[in-house]
Amino acid sequence: MVERTKYILDEADMPTRWYNVIPDLPEPPPPPLHPGTREPVGPDDLAPLFPQALIAQEVTTDRYVDIPEEVLEVYRLWRPSPLFRARRLEKALGTPARIYYKYEGVSPVGSHKPNTAVPQAFYNAAEGVTRLTTETGAGQWGSALAFACATFGLECEVWQVRASYDQKPYRKLMMETFGATVHPSPSELTESGRAILAADPESTGSLGIAISEAVEQAAQAENTRYALGSVLNHVLLHQTIIGEEALKQFELAGDTPDVLIGCTGGGSNFGGLAFPFLREKLAGRMDPVIRAVEPAACPSLTRGTYAYDFGDTAGLTPLLKMHTLGHAFIPDPIHAGGLRYHGMSPLISHIYELGLIDAIAIGQEDCFAAGVRFARAEGIIPAPEPTHALAACIQEALRCKETGEEKVILTALCGHAHLDLPAYGAYLAGDMVDNALPDSALEKSLAGLP
């Protein structure tokens, strides 16, 4: 029987620094702008939402940032995470390609999200913050922050996108088990939520709406700050431990990736894997194609506009230069709830504009087909989000089968689907449909850009 091959690092080999890609780029990304003055935001503008340590990381020009020992101590609960060679999937596909996946489902909440939730909770607690508010889509980020807040003794309040709140009740239970309070979004608890419900009482919500509610609460409450699970520079910085570990594991494997593929919603999982490899590519030490894969129902990179836009629906955040579908955009309630965000990380958007990565969009039926195929070969049921990357990996592997190329393919399997099985049930029952995004809806949303 063909078995997958596992590459594991010792704890002593776990990276002790996060990597900041900005100093290695040909030009820096455009700065966030104050929504009122349209001038670049300063630290004081961000202070109501974030602790000073995270603000410093958001704007740092240092290539590396040391990981605090208190954070490393928590990371050691599951890190270093394994790198697998998917030999059984290779055999099932009949491909000469070599497929590797970095598996982040070994974390306490089953995804990559604690890589940033833990340091965010640590830095807030260190500065005397007692409560964090946040949004969550599929519930992976909310679960991670709830876990991190429990670790460092903070209260946690989560606004979960209504579509996912209804689809994924066990995510809510996981958050509550770790001590968090969870609300469906839009809610009646905030001005922004009430405004959305007044216009559409049946709103299924969006990450943009949930962000507005969490930001509004954080800005108004004492000793409270806001925590974001993707999009911003400091979040992607923390996630680079994924790619740094993967580089070391490829040394163990004696291999080098030709194609690197990751799913993208806000960008944290993709950036976490890709940025260290992009550093190596820019330095001329390797030359992988780096590919972002997003849902066809929420295609910010492939169909969005590169422009300044709000990160939330109500317009409470700074203006970010990013690929956006418009901050008022509310995507169809696809099962990959973690990818239902109207904008792409400004840093990833900038790198895409520089031509350093490419992007494709795939419908959810093809993604779940890939997830089932992967599960039956490798024994891990992937979360709906990374099925997008797996679908693109399988496409690439089958092209290799046609051409005879022995490419090395790497992806980040950013979480398992143990709490997402109803989505697989819908697919297996034939009840899942692809939601096409009509041009008219996109044009209407983009008309509201500031």
N, C-alpha and C positions, 0 to 999 in steps of 0.2 A: 504494500500500500504506500502511495506517495504521501509524505507528511510535510506540513509547512515547516520552515526553518525559522527559529527564533534567535534574534541577536539582542542580548541583554547586557547592559552596562552595570558595573558595580556602583554602589552608592558613592564611593570615592571619586568616580568618574563623572558624576552629575555636574553639569555646568554651574558655575557660581556667579556668572554674570549674564545679564540680558543684553541683547544686541540691538543697537539703534542704527537703522539702515540709512537715515537721512545724510550723515556726513559722507557716505559713499556714492550718493546719487549725483548725476551730472549737474543738476540744479535743485535747489530746495523747493519744497511744496509751498503754494500760496498760504498766507496766514489766515486764521479765522478772523472774522470782522465783527465788531460790535453792531448789533442790529439797529441801534439808534444813530450812531455817529458814522458808521461804515468805515471806521478806522480799525487797524489791527487791535485785537483784544490784548490786554495786559494781565498780569497776575491778579490784580485787584478785581478785575471783571469776573474771574473764575473762582475767587475765594468763597463766595456764598455756596458753591456747589462742591468744591474739592479741597482736600487738605493741601498744605503748601508743598509737601513732598511729591505728591502726584502732579501738581501744577509744574513743578520744576522738571519732572520727567516728561511732561507733555511738550515742553519747549526746549529740552536739552539738545545741545550740539555735540555731546560726548558720544563716542562710538560705542562704549560699553558702560553699563550701570551695574554696580555690585548688588547682588541679591542679599538682603539682610539674613543673618543666621536664623532669626526667629521664623522667617519665611521658609528657608531651606529645611528647617526642622519639620515643618508641616508637609512640605513637598515630599519628604522621605517616606511619608505614609504610602505613596504609590509611585514615586519617581525614583530612578529613570523608568520611563514606560518602554515597553518592548517594540522592536521593529521586527516584523514578520516578512518572510518571503512566501508569497502565496502560491506554492507549488501545486497544490490541488486545484486551484482556480486555473493556473496555467495549463494543467493537463486537461481540465474540463473544456477549456477554450481551444485546445489544440494549437496553442500559439508558441512560437519560439521566443517571445518576449519574456523578460524576467520582471515579475510584478512584486513590488514591496509595499507594505503599508505600515505606517507608524500608528500604533493603537493607543488612543487616549481614553478608551472606555474602562481602563483599570482604575480610574480615580474614584474617590468615595461616592460621587454622584453620577459616575458613568459617562463623563464627557471631559473635554479639554478646559472647560470654563473655570475650574478652581485655580488654574495657573495664574489667572489675574484676580480672581475673587479673593484669594488668600492675601496677596500683597495689598490690595485695596483696603481690606478690613484691617490689616496690620497698621498701615500708615494712618488711617483714620483714628484707630484706637490710640495710637501713640501721640496724637495731637488733641486728645480729650473728647473726641466725638463719641456720642453715646448711641446714635441711631442712624441707620442708613436706609434710604429709599431707593427703589429701582423698578425697572420694568422687566418683563420677560415675555418671550414668545412661546416657544415650545415648553419652557419651564426649566431647561438645562441651566441657564444663567441664574434664574431665581433660586434654584436648588443649590447651586454652587455658592452664591452669596449667603444664603441661609446657613450653609455649612460653615463658611468662613466667619460669619458673624458669631455663630455659636462658639467657634474656636477662640475668638478674641473678646467675647463678652459684650457684644453689641446687639441692640435691637435691630430687627430687619422687617421692613414693610415693602411688599411687592405688589405691583399692578401687572396682572397677567392678561395678555390679549384675549378677549372674550372667546374667539374661535378656539384657541388652544385650551383655555380654561374649561370649556365644555368637552373638548375632544380628549383631554389628557388629565382626568381627575387625580390620577396617582402622582402626578408631578406636584399638584397642590398638597397632597398628603405628605409627600417627601419634604416640601418646604416647611409645612407645619410641624412635622416631626423634629426638624432642626430648630424650631422655635419661631419661625417667621409668621407674620400676618399677611394673608393673601387676599387681594380684591380682583374681581373681574374688571377689565377695562374695555370700554369707557364705564366709569362709575359715577355715582351721585355725590362722591366725597370731595370732588374738586370742581372748580369753575370750568376748566377745560373739558372735563368729562361730562358735566351737565350740559354744556353747549353742544357737544356732539350728540348726546341722547335727545336733546330737544329737536335737533335737525333730523335725526334718524334713530328712533327708539329701538330699532332692531339691529343696530350697528354691530358687526362682528369684530370691530376693533382693528388696530394695527399697532406695530411697534412705535410709530410716531406718536400716536395718541397716548399710549401707555407711558412713553417718555415724558410727554407734557404733564401728565398727572404726577409722576414721581418727582419731576423737577419742581413743579409748583409746590408740592408738599415740603421738599427739602429747603427751598428758598424762604419759606414762611415760618419754619419751626426752628427753635433754638437747639443747639448742640446736635443738629441733624445735617447730614451731607448726602449727596447723591452719588451713586455708583453705577457706572455704565459697563456693559458686558462686551462691547465691541466698538468699532468705528474710530475711536480716538487713538492718538499716538501712543499714550502710555499703556493702553490696553494691548495693542499689538506688540509693544516692547516686551511686556511680560510673557506673551505667548511664544516668543522666540526661543524659549528653552526647548520647545518641540524640535525645531530645526537644528539647533545646536547639538542636541542629543543624536538626532538622525545622522548628522555628519560623522560623528564618532562611530556610530553603528555601521555606517557604510564602509568605514575603514576596516572594521571587523569582518565585514562581508567581502572585502576586496573588490568592491563594485562602485560604479558612479552612475547616477541617474542621467538618462537622456531626455526624459519627459517628467515633469513634476506637475501634479494635478491636485487641485483642492477646491472644495465647495466654497461659495462666497455668498454671504448675506450682508453683514456689516463688514466682514473681512478679517476677524481675529484669528480664526483657524487657518485660513489661507496664508495670511501674513506670518503667523507663527511658524509654519513649516517653510514657507518660501523665502523669507528675507535672508536667513543665513546662507542659503544656496545662491540667492541673488548676489550676495557679497562675493562669494567664490566665483560666480560668473563674471562680475564686473572686474575682478582681479585677474581674470584669464586663467583660472585654475580648473574650471570646468565650463561646459556650455549647454546646460539643459534648457529645453523649451519649458517655459513656466506658464501654466494654463489655469485660469479661473473658470469655474463652472457655476452658473446661477440658474434659478428656476425660471422657466419660460413665463410663468405667471407674475414674476416680479424681477424683470431683467434690467437692472439699473446700469450695468456696464455696457450691455450690448444694444440697448434701446434708449437709455436715458440720455440726458443732456449734461454736459460738463459745465456747471455753473455754480454760483453761490446760492445756497439754499439753507433753510432752517433744518436742524437735526430732528425737530419734533413738529407735530401737527399744529400746535397752538402758537408757534413762533416765539417760544421762551428762551431758546438756546442761541448762542452765537451763530452767525452765518458761516457755513463751511463750503469751501470750493470742492465739489465732489460730483461724481456722476449720480444724477438724481432723476427720479420719476415725478418729482414735485412733492412738497411736504404734505399736501392734502391727499396724496394718493393712498387709497385703501385697497390692497390686493385681495384677490379672491382667497378664501380660507383653505389654502393648500395645506397638506399634511406636514410639510417641512416648515413648521411654524417659526423656527429660528432663522429662516431666510426671508421672512416677510417684512423687509425693511425698505423704505422708499429710496434710501441713498446708500452709496458705497463709501467705505472709509476714504477720507480725503487723501491719505498717504497712498493707498492702493490705486485710487483714481489718478493721482499724479503719476505714479509709476506706469500705469496703463497708457496715459497720454504720452509718456516718454518712449513708448514702444518696447518696454522691457518685458512685458507679459502680454499674453493674448487672452481672449475670453469667448466662451460659448454659453448658450442657454439650452436647457433640456427640459422636456415636459415630465410631469410626475409619473405618468404611467411607465415610461421608459426607465425612470429612476428606480421605481419599485421593482420592475422586472430585474434590473441589475442587482438590487438588494437581495432578492430571493435567490438569484443565481449565485451570488457571493456567499450567502448563508449556507446554501446546500453544499458548497465546495469547502468553505473555510470554517464553518461551525460557529460563526459569530453573526448575529442578526444586526445589521448596521442601522443606526438612527436614520430617519428620513433625510436629514441634511446631507450626510456624506454619501448617500446613494447617488447624488448628482455627480460627485467626483468618481464614484465607482462606475457609473454608466459611461463616463468619458474614458476611464481606464480600459474598460472592456472594448469600447470602440477602437481605441488605439491598439490594443492587443490583437484584435481581429484584423486590423490593417496590416499588422506585422505578419499575421498568418497568411495574408494574401501576397505580401511582398517578400516574405522570407527574412525580413530584418529582425535582428536579435536586440531590439531596444530594451533598455532598462527603464521601467516605469515606477514612479514613487507617488503615493498618495497618503493623505492623513485621514485615517478612520477616526473621526473626532468623537465618536460616542456609540454606545449600543442602543438598541431599541426595546429594552425590556419593559419600558413603560410607554412604548409607542405601538404596541401590538394591534390596537384597534385599526390603525392606519393600514397595517398589513392585511388585517381582516377584510377591510374594504377593497383592497386590491385583489385579494384571492377570491373574493365573492363576485368580482366583476363590477363592483359599484363605484370604482374610481374613474373620474373623468379628468381630462386635461382642460384647464381653463385658459383659453387664448386671451391675450390682452389686445383688445381692438385699438386701432390707431386713434379712434375718436376719444376713447377714455384717456389715453395717454396725452393727447393734445389738450384736453380739458384740464388735466392735472398740471401739465407744464405751463399752462397759461397763468397759473397763480404764483410763478416764481417771483421772489422779491426783486 
